[in-house]
Amino acid sequence: LTCRLPYKAIIHITWLLYSSIKSFVFFANFSDLTMGLLVFIGTITLCLVVSSAVLQRFEQAPKPDGSLSFLVVGDWGRKGAYNQSQVAFQMGVIGQKLDIDFVISTGDNFYSNGLTGTDDPAFDDSFTNIYTASSLQKQWYSVLGNHDYRGNVEAQLSPVLTNLDKRWLCLRSFIVNAEVVEFFFVDTTPFVEKYITDPGDHVYDWRGVWPRKQYISNLLKEVDLALQESNAKWKIVVGHHTIRSAGQHGDTDELVKQLLPILEANNIDLYINGHDHCLQHISSLDSGIQFLTSGGGSKAWRGVVKWWKPEEMKLYYDGQGFISVQVNETEIELNR
């Protein structure tokens, strides 16, 4: 079953430049939306049923008119340093103006090596005591970044943190259904080979991931099936690592080879990531997918910008900031 509806999106990125707010507006034609049928695959041998786990699903109520407003921030957890506090302040201002429904974190939630445990004071120092504006006292949906994997991963996933701050929700991969749009959060760190083969002095917490190849295989199948099943008008996938980026890290080859074909086959509208400490928009001419980077939550100004096709590169900003998003039945608008 295919339903196609072309739409125009207005992208208006907000960033922090010293003490002032700047903005940049551009227009883009997003890809058509394709909705697929759910295919259920199971194997029964004797009396044993073998199947992969289903991604956990959460329901996010939209506004009475069916619309949504939210913020996206990534690479932020530095106990207020590197302008994290200033970014948080401006998030509060824009959050109130838009009456946001929730916040998305694209990972690297706690630098430099995640959390040591559920009692790590960094949780308060980098999260609870930083994002204090009344408009930010909404649900936070978070994925893990590579720096989070250098600490106690289970701590960030623990409901103990939710008991400490009810806003916090972090899982490896999950789905948020908000009626008009469905979000698919994907755990991208295990895909990256260098974290396994050449970790340097870093120690990664791979509990829950081994055997890695099976973990990745199951995850890709689950994401593919979930995207096929989705009847939402808009499909947005969120991960920490880049797929397309002109920033310091550039494209993540493993995601280009393994995840991108699934996203293209299911005609998703947006892929949102962090990892590169910048704000960026690349409009793919091949698939129509819009690649948005929001990784400017604290330390930025890397000064590394790779060449990119001018017709695809709509925006690159090397400094701190965040993205704000408004969604309704006919368009996705990102503004401040």
Buried (B, 14 or more C-beta within 10 A) or exposed (E): EEEEEEBEBBBBBBBBEEEEEBEBEBEBEBBBBBBBEEEEEEEEEEEEEEEBEEBEEBEBEBEEEEBBBBBBBBBBBBBBEBBBBBBBBBBBBBBEEBEBBBBBBBBBBBBEBBBEEBEBEBBEBBBBBBBEBEBBBBBBBBBBBBBBBBBBBBBBBBEBBEEBBEBBBBBBBBBBBBBBBBBBBBBBBBBBEEBEEEEEEEEBBBEEBEEEEEBBEBBBBBBBBBBBBBEBBBBBBBBBBBBBBBBBBBBBEBBEEBBBEBBBBBBBBBBBBBBBBBBBBBBBEEBBBBBBBBBBBBBBEBEBBEEBEEEBBBBBBBBBBBBBBBBBBEEBBBBB
